[in-house]
Amino acid sequence: MAANDGGLLRSLELRLLRCTLPSECAQEKSSADRCSVEFAELYSLLNSVVSDIEAGDYVKALASSPAPIALFSNVKIGISYSASLFYTETLPERVRAFLNIDGYKDSMEVGYKALILIALGVAALLAFTQCNITGPVDNLPLMPFEELVSSNDEAGCCNWTEWEEWASKEILPVGSDLCAKFSNFQYLFVGKTLLMRTRDLLCEGRLSSMDGAKSITWWLARSLFIQQKLLDERSSSLFDLLQVFMHESLTCLGTLEEIKDYWQEIEDPTTIMSMLHLEKGIMDLYYGRIDSFKHHLGSAEKLSNYNCFVSGALGFRTRHQIEPKAQLRLVTGAKSGDTDAPISNSVGISDNPLRKKYSNTDEASDILVTPRFVTIAEHPTDAEMDNQNPSLVPSQLKAIHQAIVLAHCLCIEKNARSDELQKWEMAPYIEAIDSQDSSPFMIQCFCNILRIRWESSRGRTKERALLLMDNLVERVRSQPPAAADRLFYSFGISMPLIPLLRKEHGHLLVSIGLTGEAIRIYEDLELWDDLILCYKLMDKKAAAVELIKKRLTEKPLDSRFWCSLGDVTYNDSYYEKALEVSGNRSARAFHSLARSAYNRGEYDKAKVLYESALALNSMYPNGWFALGAAALKSKDVDKALDAFTRSVQLDPDNGESWNNIACLHMIKKRNKESFIAFKEALKLKRDSWEMWENFSHVAADVGNYGQAMEAIQKVLEMTKKKRIDYVLLERIMLEVETRASSPTDQRRLLNGDSNHSEPVSLKSNSAHTIEESGSEFESVIDGETQRMRDTLGRILKQIIQSGGTAETWGLYARWHKLKGDLAMCAEALLKQVRSYQGADLWKDKDRFTKFTRSSLELCKVYQALASRGSSLKELFTAEMHLKSSIKQAVDFKDTEEYHDLVTCLENVQLGLKSVSSSVS
């Protein structure tokens, strides 16, 4: 009989999972096993709770079914009973006594009792989910077990509101606050306690892998993730627990074959494993672990045998559009060997009501909700191509595939820059869900939220976005559909909690100027910071202060109000009061005091305060960034580098943190690390010319001259050619010259290191070397060097177009020499020489030195040009220039540069004599 009981436990455990994850098959076979006589009573208790959960009657499952009555037998509480005593002592003790791990005779009995406790925990968790996530928002009793534990003579005497306040505080990890006003915290606390305590007891008895209990850690992870979404910041303690429990879930459930062996009535186990990976990915994405999210999203796609990609097709985007234009389109479908099954309403998927809602809001915009793609009659060629390729024909997706499609939106939202293009990249995924005939209710809602976020950013659709948001908020909070139908796939999407959805509604109202309407929402949700911001926008600072002080008279020990008062009045004493009433557990107060110290220039004090705040909650990326900034100001480079690194670990999209990391590595001469960090920073923040300039230097330091020149071009573009780094350009030019030169005297000549003391005649070897080297460069240099040379030339031409300086003309001349164009080289050198000329030339020693070097190089090129055509013109020009320069440089007679000019003149004159004698 044990085998029969094991099959029943697994079947009941699967029924619990099916409350949130229905089978894709219209009829999934149920277990035909019968329970043993000795466990008939336990089976009856368990089946009753599971049936109530399936019906969506969570309060009945917790308060009226036989199972909780058996759990709380002989437990009565009176007016003197506290929430702390009941939830931290009575409830855990009743779980231990009911499970009776130490005195069990048959492990199957423990299995039944453990699954009863798991079912009660799931009922409490789903009741909280109904009130705060899925709706409809019903007025549930504050205390889940009120009818069971209240004594008859004192029924209703307990102050359940105080119990609710205790639970709301107990839910919060150290240093965290709620992000909005939520309800029925006791249900979440009960669900988490029952699941956690049951798991701990099973682990003590080494029964954690027994029949009926394999999914307990999955439910625990779901409860912890809901708890995390209640908080205003990410919690490191919850993150650690989530990692442990999700890893256990993946390990316990194992492979598809193991799942099918465990739940033999399952026809296709891929949906369960796909959803587990999808939920794990969404949890990782919440904490900024993008790579892990992509891995699990890929696993979900692979397990569900599904793929999708974005393509293009001709279509119409607006009502009055005449000619079809190219539109992004999501091409979806199953991989080879599988086809999408028809979607059945029997698995909790309802007809898509969005079309009706859109039809009610269509008049608000002339933009179509989904593009109308061309038909054969409208555009025969392209439509026929679509028909020839069935994968381009819109398909009706399974529910799990719809959840995966929406997960791709989250991936784009995290990976791409937050701009208009990002929304358009998400659009085909949103439109693919909107085009479905049927979808689970929560998938419909989340898709609608994504559409609202997209359309609210566009002027032509903002009004429709507001109407959609009004409809969505009303629909989530009220019937229909029933509570049980709303749960399907609700944990496989990133659906905001109802108060946060209403908060988003308020933000949308503020963005279009309806501040009064937003204030009513913020007051109802107790979003005091947003409410204060609205008052500030309305120039009613006094009203904000009065509101906070009124709340403080009601809750003088609430640190949030003291912090808000400090924010409005800019008075640090209120932050100190917040620390006092919180017992130094308010991370927000520490952050505010640290910010004030930083603004006063007290960087060491700010650093200490930021460290105190992060000791309470280390999952706050902005806190780590602020600590890094304070440490940098106090010259603590190592701590600054560590803080900025922690910041990007939590928020990889923080471009400023990546930039600071790169700069700190530059300071430490770690060029490779700096190069990598700058590349990450520039992915996110491409509009800072200072960042591009720093990146250009680091790229050159690591030998990546291609990216260095790309960065230089970006700097020129952003500064309108006003910021030119001649030092780096000189360095790149030397690199190109070195790569292009041969190991002979060519390299010496091209680098400008020729010995000018030797006479240079028309037929000398030196002149021929210059001429021949220029003509041979095209064949000597390799492809990479040629690309570097061409890119450098484009940069120099850009600079010269806006008016070149002496440095620019000098570099341009050297570039023409590399190209073998000595005529253009001479012209550029002549302009460089003229750039140095002026009244100050003959009084400024440094300027005269530069002028002399340019003149000598110019004369050398003139000599090379003369040798080509046996012409005296270039030599006469060189002679005239040198004579003029020597005549005016009388004040520099004793300098080496002056003697170089004289020597060069003598060489030119020797060349002229040589030509004259050869002609005669």
Steps between C-alpha positions, in 0.01 A plus 500: 500500500797731549545536128139612465541760774819630341322542168216687669741736676678578176165551326381744770833684490458536123148633547645776720747595229224491240326781688762735355619296205217322316562214264514585129300181438124537515468183710788386716449157646470485878641241733285188536671395823306448822632599840557253780226463757731618777561829316145559380442781752822678408419464131157650562654798682754553222254461214264750663769769522621441144143513365437834674824639355404382152167678540676821604344495849817556698332633814288184525810285455668681791212554739214256432642182352574204731879524452563829686251390766717196561814714501370743761304258717487620861663832412309804618624855537362787697536873517836474675650290220750682280579453135865440582415218741261332257709520182846442647413237761149354473486453122847340465428275799168387354678416171757289685232324707281433196785366288648301791827420323655349812220252573371393159448131425449521125667749267182507292315651796762775516456547125126561533545738793785687330291550185208624713730763650636586157145537366405731788813706437415520130144606583630785717751603234237501224261699718767767538567478126132558427484808722819663374585366153233322300176631652210524534561705813268347761472595865654189653513458879822650635577185701500180286405272793271742682201260526718211616711654774271762657349391830119509512474743787753739351428466130581814317679649799849470350615808316578343164613839367788497745581145387502624142741781587727251676501275193576793268808586706610139541492448124764771456868398501735722699542843341212464253166677460180424313473660157123558531195415707413131484239290679464167681864457600403223740413272209847537353658448840289190564577354158872561534509363858307181416716428195831586666428314822377191314809495282732538800330213684514275193871578462555412866337162440678459165165480324528808278486295177200291597187470287283812507773738621725549196343833407514656848814704423337631181208631702742641758692684228175646369407629846843655552493669159160651579646622830788658310265686267336662803826676590635831377847352443644159420585291806825301514358252752199421281726472195713236672194298602352522151821367348499204741135408457490534121815289470336236721186513286692445178698218662199325658284506188793393283461416133186464288524121529520521879197728512301265280598206724403699809167628366394216274168663410681787323482470123761771436730616786669772296262774616589445866875509442472792259307701755750415775787629286299805398422590861865451597603729215254772604628486857858535379404789273344681797841493668681612183644158408440538127723215384325254731162627379598443137624150584175398667290669231689296243441185705128575514489546123690179440288296739175632354628434148445857392683770311432851381680779319424848374461544127343761275188524286305767318203635689296799612566670835237777487136519392556743217821350364481444124822320414624205709830549679748253649391390849671287762327168541554214743532166326406227745460128486596163634827338405509198275308205628236699687197705417305738717201332652167677483431704810214371708290710734490205736858570610424844631564704188227742414404689187713807457293797626761752393347546159176616659695737723703627211184553298378726782821703490576498129354846452772639725763447230526441128789258562394137462544276803666236286625565146284369219729300278442491125278241337529348153244746364687801640854394418509167317874443481580530868185327616572203274847479653341484845273220389794306363668524840255370762716620789412858408129438537382615849451195721297442813745437783484277801475687828855406603625637170315825559674532837835442327421770242433752779824395671682608184355848557660507843830397345485789252398739777811408699748467215414790270541868579187661644390701200232501231681234299484262796121523505480428128720194547248375758200584280489180286496284814214701650305493174553123470313449829230750409435306180417179692140384512539369856741570784513447878365798688830604661691471173238727344545749784879502490500542123264791548739658752787474253283661233404784736868567580577509131206712387529745790841602362349605165299816458250352253408209728536646851125560537425141404763380749320686779164351403654152488653552843164610644337188358780270615498620860125461517508156340771361729324614816151375412321190370504313260689271455501305825805487727594145399504587128731797558780292652597317182858596402495792745839397643655471151474871419633813666157631594515799737301479820165680493616795716804541274273484195295781650823687579595472134154632418571800722833565327323493163248752625777730623678475164198642319428766761216337699679549832179526704385154390845360576493649852186302584668177389817576698301581813306175475821299454687700769774589251612799699816574304307514172231706668759748629647523151155589364463774759841634404397503134196700605716737714330379818799414717315609815220256424757221468653584838157518661405162354816332634460650847140381507614146420768524768239575764334171404823297458782674687721190482488467122848590375374553144307814599799646684712442189234660279490803730876527472475485120254789494667722759865406426555453874736221608351484849194324358720228349667455837155470655416233240806303611395538861146371455619214276776388733764589237332269248390760245721471194323797345595723794864394474498572127345843553751597768784375280372706208489813719854439622620453144338827389677678788834358388535264799598204287646278773182533705287435192701185429437364849127575481466336159674191633253490792208519256639225279562279802122498546427432133781422258271461196472876437704591188461878541633468853815330375541768234469774761752320724740481206462872435565583866802267514638657182468848650681382813784355285416139592544357150479131597172543686360711218587233247341230715183709551454577129559133419228398745273759338532351151461147638156603624417733211697415184324786319667772708721670244643750750624218724669328206664829404631553852634144512682560171650828623618341823667221305665771289638653817638161601647447151281194439435564136329173409250526788441866419440419132234239587326732746492788251340274238222415746459866594473613139229245428284685748621859483606596150445876524800592716799625302718485811430127527581446134824697539611290797408186309713609205810519720433165665433333164833631372671376817378145437595521131144524362562799275189434294269564795721787613443676166127421515492671840689801361238533226224491763671779696531713188135444416372581850718808553453627142876457442592727789668227705807359323752276674821564305709291738296190424490576127879533502526167678274328245695657214826364640342156529382506138841625383677228695277229358529634145875555494765247403799421718728705272583871492138557388383484861757757605401739224125463543517563872669831431836390646716557187839656544480848350873556528561298183468678163191403308515521123247418236662168427599406852396170649300677771273679256438181309421320824227748589348482155514124469375437853187704434414306186559161660280542809186370335662161443703484821237554774255233604120523503463597866757776472333627185165519681665687786662742255172563315304556823766739627478690171124540536547638851762752385282612209213558744719721715644695205152573364429706812833686475823319575774599743873456457484160673222386269684604184813324619312175558320542169833540321636183656184317398544610136859381516370159609269505202794589270352836399800730547332795325216506754752436775691812395179704488403389852848571634491846342174572684656375821795736450263790433305415815813563704587826325407829660639787702564281804697236308832685521463559873369161619771234523261201519302623204816560300612144574175358362520732200854382426405131511208558264716705264772235486242229430344718228834557331577130511171424321577776246829327424322167447248663267779665305671166449190363327487749216854642501336839560659795673168654611471314833867560581470872429191511724688323776801733461282810516316377809824413681667831416198693626483301820874531573488876440220551751637261761800711592398491866546122502850491342645298783234226495529158350183556297654804327808299400271223364333757275838621374617144434180417314543814285851391409369155397229654284751729334730204431207327337436805280865510395492130422199541273652806330825319424317194365289720271801691369 
